[in-house]
Amino acid sequence: MDLHGSFHVYDTTLRDGAQQEGLNLSVADKLAIARQLDGLGVGYIEGGWPGANPKDTEFFRRAAVELDLRHARLAAFGATRRAGVRAADDPQVAALRDSGAGVVTLVAKSHDRHVELALRTTLAENLAMVRDTVSHLRAEGQQVFLDAEHFFDGYRANRDYALEVLRTAHDAGAEVVALCDTNGGMLPAWVADVVHDVVSSTGGRVGIHAHNDSGCAVANSLAAVDAGASHVQGCINGYGERTGNADLVTVVANLELKLDRQVLPAGLLRESTRIAHAVAEVTNVPPASRQPYVGTSAFAHKAGLHASAIKVDPFLYQHLDPLAVGNDMRLLVSDMAGRASIELKGRELGFDLSGDRELVTRITDRVKVLESRGYTFEAADASFELLLVEEVEGARPSYFEVESWRVITETLNHAGPGEEAVSEATVKLTAAGVRYVVTGEGNGPVNALDQALRGAIGQAFPQVAKFELIDYKVRILDQGHGTDAITRVLIETTDGESSWVTVGVGHNVIEASWGALVDGLTFGLRRQGVTEAG
């Protein structure tokens, strides 16, 4: 099946998605994301607006040399020619023509008031701008799509003119006209009615470009497809200005898994969770845990009732097999957990608890007591696994015995405003039969403790050199108590191949951090297969 022909999956992350507040992509970032999107199997990747800014111009120059796309075609985005200027003479059109992209997506006004107020030209001249630009680029051998900006609002204001813009683009050679809900205010039934009218009235190929201001971008995209659209635009992870664009993975997963329409090359939908998270790493925007299909919480179960049912049949509380999108089921251990939750979570971590009801009850009760004191295990699998080891094997893994630790933070009297205080920590411990006293410095007390602790343990267990603290979260649990409130700390540690999260709780942030640090190193050594004797 030629998916480029039968249905277009068109990603605009690198252009429209990059307009998200706080998201700033370098050229290298855009190239890296393009490779990931190609791995998902999208048909088209909109790379940006060449000629509008140096970064996008540079992207297309480098893409021609550095990108080896297997599935996608690269599209350049730009506007129709200016009023009163021939397309062949317009510098912006020339930048599109010379971009090296085989596909050009033109944005055009389809709302009569926008033509007159924003472009400050006549309705007839706007049609000429569309006709001239499309036909010029087609004559240059480029495939042309048209984004009809503010189409749905324009259709409501002046249906005849909005449709005439589409017919003009089709007649000039545009392969697709994408109807843009630019302000994001449409609802699915409205979209379906308009798309059905456009398809039947123009006879041309129709696409949908939905924004999420009404919370309906995905639903609107699916309604458009149901009404006859065969080209859908969106952004991975729902990136985009204001509330974002349609989340492309959610749209595609619904089309393939719910509506039985193959819109990506066979098997590539299973890569969507990995790719969505990989793109989030490049953008430095933390992935949304509750994102449909690919979020870490998309198939996570916390309540004991759910876990009891899942133990019998996973699909009693899941709408599909998470492996279909490369995700996995997770059992969250919390004070809501029952014995079934603990048993299933233990199985997930490699412990068969099914034959020991007393053990499962003891673990369940212990979890509930600890969570009442401020611990959380649903976000700290590593700490929970250490708890399981202790209960199942009768003892917690012990690679070192701490004698004492202390940390001080000081600043010099002559330090100027904004100058950092320096923290120093000293740790005394015994590891592999040897006593170590190590001092570490850091830009904060936790950093100093981490340096000292790893410096001491690392002399006995060199595997610790691989470990690195990559995330640190603090939460005050009882804010009404002010400075004497209980503090919870979550620490994420990596060995360069995977990461794990541990939790610590204490009356002050240093005490809580110390507990999480010790758990993190203990778990890491256990994962590395280190014996307690070294």
VENMORA-V767217 format. One record per backbone hydrogen bond with DSSP energy under -0.5 kcal/mol. NH is the residue of the N-H (numbers start at 1). CO is the residue of the C=O. If there is no record, write none. Layout:
nh=NH co=CO
nh=NH co=CO
This chain:
nh=3 co=1
nh=5 co=2
nh=6 co=2
nh=7 co=3
nh=8 co=230
nh=9 co=7
nh=10 co=8
nh=10 co=232
nh=11 co=9
nh=11 co=44
nh=12 co=234
nh=15 co=12
nh=16 co=12
nh=17 co=12
nh=18 co=13
nh=19 co=16
nh=20 co=17
nh=23 co=20
nh=24 co=22
nh=30 co=26
nh=31 co=27
nh=32 co=28
nh=33 co=29
nh=34 co=30
nh=35 co=31
nh=36 co=32
nh=37 co=33
nh=38 co=34
nh=39 co=35
nh=40 co=36
nh=41 co=37
nh=41 co=38
nh=42 co=37
nh=43 co=9
nh=44 co=9
nh=45 co=73
nh=46 co=11
nh=47 co=45
nh=47 co=75
nh=48 co=75
nh=50 co=48
nh=51 co=53
nh=52 co=49
nh=53 co=49
nh=57 co=53
nh=58 co=54
nh=59 co=55
nh=60 co=56
nh=61 co=57
nh=62 co=58
nh=63 co=59
nh=64 co=60
nh=65 co=62
nh=66 co=62
nh=67 co=63
nh=68 co=66
nh=69 co=67
nh=73 co=43
nh=75 co=45
nh=76 co=103
nh=77 co=48
nh=78 co=105
nh=80 co=107
nh=81 co=129
nh=85 co=82
nh=89 co=86
nh=90 co=86
nh=90 co=87
nh=91 co=89
nh=94 co=90
nh=95 co=91
nh=96 co=92
nh=97 co=93
nh=98 co=94
nh=99 co=96
nh=103 co=74
nh=104 co=143
nh=105 co=76
nh=106 co=104
nh=106 co=145
nh=107 co=78
nh=108 co=147
nh=110 co=149
nh=112 co=110
nh=115 co=111
nh=116 co=112
nh=117 co=113
nh=118 co=114
nh=119 co=114
nh=120 co=115
nh=121 co=115
nh=126 co=122
nh=127 co=123
nh=128 co=124
nh=129 co=125
nh=130 co=126
nh=131 co=127
nh=132 co=128
nh=133 co=129
nh=134 co=130
nh=135 co=131
nh=136 co=132
nh=137 co=133
nh=138 co=134
nh=139 co=135
nh=140 co=136
nh=141 co=138
nh=142 co=137
nh=143 co=102
nh=145 co=104
nh=146 co=176
nh=147 co=106
nh=148 co=146
nh=148 co=178
nh=149 co=108
nh=149 co=147
nh=151 co=148
nh=151 co=180
nh=152 co=180
nh=154 co=150
nh=155 co=151
nh=156 co=152
nh=157 co=153
nh=158 co=154
nh=162 co=158
nh=163 co=159
nh=164 co=160
nh=165 co=161
nh=166 co=162
nh=167 co=163
nh=168 co=164
nh=169 co=165
nh=170 co=166
nh=171 co=167
nh=172 co=168
nh=173 co=169
nh=173 co=170
nh=174 co=169
nh=175 co=144
nh=176 co=144
nh=177 co=205
nh=178 co=146
nh=178 co=176
nh=179 co=177
nh=179 co=207
nh=180 co=148
nh=180 co=178
nh=181 co=179
nh=181 co=209
nh=182 co=180
nh=184 co=181
nh=191 co=187
nh=192 co=188
nh=193 co=189
nh=194 co=190
nh=195 co=191
nh=196 co=192
nh=197 co=193
nh=198 co=194
nh=199 co=195
nh=200 co=196
nh=201 co=197
nh=202 co=198
nh=203 co=198
nh=203 co=199
nh=207 co=177
nh=208 co=231
nh=209 co=179
nh=210 co=233
nh=211 co=181
nh=212 co=244
nh=214 co=184
nh=215 co=212
nh=220 co=216
nh=221 co=217
nh=222 co=218
nh=223 co=219
nh=224 co=220
nh=225 co=221
nh=226 co=222
nh=227 co=223
nh=228 co=225
nh=229 co=224
nh=230 co=206
nh=231 co=206
nh=232 co=8
nh=233 co=208
nh=234 co=10
nh=235 co=246
nh=238 co=235
nh=239 co=236
nh=240 co=17
nh=241 co=16
nh=244 co=241
nh=245 co=239
nh=246 co=210
nh=248 co=235
nh=248 co=246
nh=251 co=247
nh=252 co=248
nh=253 co=249
nh=254 co=250
nh=255 co=251
nh=256 co=252
nh=257 co=253
nh=258 co=253
nh=258 co=254
nh=259 co=254
nh=261 co=255
nh=262 co=260
nh=263 co=261
nh=268 co=265
nh=270 co=267
nh=271 co=268
nh=272 co=269
nh=273 co=325
nh=275 co=271
nh=276 co=272
nh=277 co=273
nh=278 co=274
nh=279 co=275
nh=280 co=276
nh=281 co=277
nh=282 co=278
nh=283 co=279
nh=284 co=280
nh=285 co=280
nh=286 co=284
nh=289 co=287
nh=291 co=288
nh=294 co=292
nh=295 co=291
nh=297 co=289
nh=298 co=295
nh=300 co=297
nh=301 co=330
nh=304 co=336
nh=307 co=303
nh=308 co=304
nh=309 co=305
nh=310 co=306
nh=311 co=307
nh=312 co=308
nh=312 co=309
nh=313 co=309
nh=316 co=313
nh=317 co=314
nh=322 co=320
nh=324 co=321
nh=325 co=322
nh=326 co=323
nh=327 co=322
nh=330 co=299
nh=332 co=301
nh=332 co=330
nh=334 co=332
nh=337 co=334
nh=342 co=338
nh=343 co=339
nh=344 co=340
nh=345 co=341
nh=346 co=342
nh=347 co=343
nh=348 co=344
nh=349 co=345
nh=350 co=347
nh=351 co=346
nh=353 co=351
nh=356 co=353
nh=360 co=356
nh=361 co=357
nh=362 co=358
nh=363 co=359
nh=364 co=360
nh=365 co=361
nh=366 co=362
nh=367 co=363
nh=368 co=364
nh=369 co=365
nh=370 co=366
nh=371 co=367
nh=372 co=368
nh=373 co=369
nh=373 co=370
nh=374 co=371
nh=375 co=370
nh=377 co=333
nh=380 co=377
nh=382 co=501
nh=383 co=501
nh=384 co=380
nh=385 co=381
nh=386 co=382
nh=387 co=383
nh=388 co=384
nh=389 co=385
nh=390 co=386
nh=391 co=387
nh=392 co=388
nh=393 co=389
nh=394 co=390
nh=395 co=389
nh=401 co=430
nh=402 co=400
nh=403 co=428
nh=404 co=428
nh=406 co=426
nh=408 co=424
nh=410 co=422
nh=415 co=412
nh=419 co=416
nh=422 co=410
nh=423 co=442
nh=424 co=408
nh=425 co=440
nh=426 co=406
nh=427 co=438
nh=428 co=404
nh=429 co=436
nh=430 co=401
nh=431 co=434
nh=432 co=399
nh=434 co=431
nh=436 co=429
nh=438 co=427
nh=440 co=425
nh=442 co=423
nh=448 co=444
nh=449 co=445
nh=450 co=446
nh=451 co=447
nh=452 co=448
nh=453 co=449
nh=454 co=450
nh=455 co=451
nh=456 co=452
nh=457 co=453
nh=458 co=454
nh=459 co=456
nh=460 co=456
nh=460 co=457
nh=461 co=457
nh=464 co=461
nh=465 co=462
nh=466 co=463
nh=467 co=464
nh=468 co=494
nh=470 co=468
nh=470 co=492
nh=471 co=492
nh=473 co=490
nh=475 co=488
nh=477 co=475
nh=477 co=486
nh=478 co=486
nh=481 co=478
nh=482 co=479
nh=484 co=481
nh=485 co=482
nh=487 co=506
nh=488 co=475
nh=489 co=504
nh=490 co=473
nh=491 co=502
nh=492 co=471
nh=493 co=500
nh=494 co=468
nh=495 co=498
nh=500 co=493
nh=502 co=491
nh=504 co=489
nh=506 co=487
nh=512 co=508
nh=513 co=509
nh=514 co=510
nh=515 co=511
nh=516 co=512
nh=517 co=513
nh=518 co=514
nh=519 co=515
nh=520 co=516
nh=521 co=517
nh=522 co=518
nh=523 co=519
nh=524 co=520
nh=525 co=521
nh=526 co=522
nh=527 co=523
nh=528 co=524
nh=529 co=526
nh=530 co=525
nh=534 co=531
